[in-house]
Amino acid sequence: MELAVSSMYGTFWALVPPIVAIGLALITKEAYSSLFIGILVGALFQCNFAPVATLDTIVNDGLVSAIEGNAGIFLFLVLLGIIVALVNASGGSAAFGRWAQRNIKTRVGAMLATFVLGILIFIDDYFNCLTVGSVMRPVTDGHRISRPKLAYLIDATAAPVCMIAPVSSWAAAVSGVAADLDTGISGIELFIRAIPYNFYSLLTFVFIIGLAVMKLDYGPMKLCESEARDKGELGALEGSGSNEGSSKGKVLDLIIPVVVLFVLCTVGMIYVGGFFGVDAWGGTDCAGDFIGAFGNTDAFIGLPWGGLISLVLIVIYLVARRVLSFKEAMACVPKGFTAMVPPITILTLAVSLKSMTSALGADVFVEGVMKGASQSLYSLLPAVIFVVACLLAFASGTSWGTFGILIPIVVAVFEPSSTLLTIGISACLAGAVCGDHCSPISDTTIMASAGAQCDHVTHVSTQLPYAITVAAVSFVTFIVAGFVQSAAICLLLGAVLTVGALYVIRTMAEKKSEI
């Protein structure tokens, strides 16, 4: 017998389950039970409080569907965990850490190096988070930079850089959503036009550089950094400290595996997308079309494809180098799997919670809010879109789901040939990244915690003040953009406001310390 449609469908109540989960996580500092309670609330709402149907919804529509739908990324996480364990056991990570301590002499240099590496790995946010984390942990640990600060640097470059890179899995997702809409231009062209107006992503980079150069921290992060700098308490998960591994390890034993992984994961994604004339999905013929192949790919297949081949080649390389025996290499398999159990568990629960939110019609509620606002706030609408996208991505934990809901609405609101359409799309994308960046149930946030090997709730609570600061500046720039419609002027204004905000925060902190 089919259940009646929930009386809470398409209302504000659709956003209550994630709000409950996020609130509990921030209060209790514990993610697993908080997420499960959010799932339970969502299932009760969806099933009109019928107990048996609620249990069935949690198990089948929630947990089982989450595992089935994300099996590919779970596999990639395990493969990457094994590769990290191999590199640690070979001594490659320790050798890179020693090299970095000799050549990167300051904490500022270590933070900026992490930022630059995050910018360079723009293909995919999952790959970015886990690769930057595994490479830079020895460097930041050596300079007594806390793991929550490392997690912030990873998170603040992962999604933002993917959202302004024309060749990335995110560009492909946006292009796919926009491709079927009546805008008169292609999806990828609309994405590229929106890049200069993506104020949150671009100003986040200004903010990171400002924080590093000014040696500034505030909010909960200040305590974490003080503990790391003065006492050496980095806030690392148990068992995630630096591992010396083999004494034969060299820096190349880290660099070569990372390069192999990067190249083969990229090849895997374009292969799945049909670049080599083999279209795994029966879609568009993308033979020889690099960008088109990214638009046609599935990262949940392409990344494991590249990761599996990389793992085999890395084992062969390390055994041939005699830094590891074959038996020692195989001992890294369970170690890598164990290291990835926490992020896999959190990701499963987070995806289940997203399913509950979607089933309750959160998109219907948001669409109604947007259409109501468009009738009276036309020039201010980019700023309104930014806020709505932030809230929706924060509550749902998904950037892709957010812009998938909002882009068709934005296109319907603005004239296809107007600059405001471009600004509106940018506001949607920027807000999606911002909300995703802040949300404890975001997969990218979970991956950043996994990459830095730090407590997930600590990562969220320490980065929130930073993300909110950039969001506030971005909101002001979108208000101005609705009237000025000049990317250069608005970006300059945003950069000045960002640096100005940091100076004000530092001045207030100095005055407080003098009292």
Buried (B, 14 or more C-beta within 10 A) or exposed (E): EEEEEBEBBBBEBBBBBBBBBBBBBBEEBEBEEBBBBBBBBBBBBBBBEBEEBBEBBBEEBBBEBBBEEBEBBBBBBBBBBBBBBBBBBBBBBBBBBBBBBEEBEEBBBBBBBBBEBBBEBBBBBBBBBBBBBBBBBBBBBBBBBBBBBBBBBBBBBBBBBBBBBBBBBBBBBBBBBBBEBEBEBEBBBBBBBBBBBBBBBBBBBBBBBBBBEBEBBBBBBBBBBEBBBEEEBBBBBEEBEBBBBBEBBBBBBBBBBBEBBBEBBBBBBBBBBBBBEEBBEEEBEBEEBEBBBBBBBBBBBBBBBBBBBBBEBBBEBBBEBEBBEEEBBEBBBEBBBEBBEBBBBBBBBBBBBBBBBBBBBBBEBBBEBBEEBBEEBBEBBBBBBBBBBBBBBBBBBBBBBBBBBBBBBBBEBBEEEEBBBBBBBBBBBBBBBBBBBBBBBBBBBBBBBBBBBBBBBBBBBBBBBBBBBBBEBBBBBBBBBBEBBBBEEBBEBBBEBBBEBBEEBBEEBEEEEEE
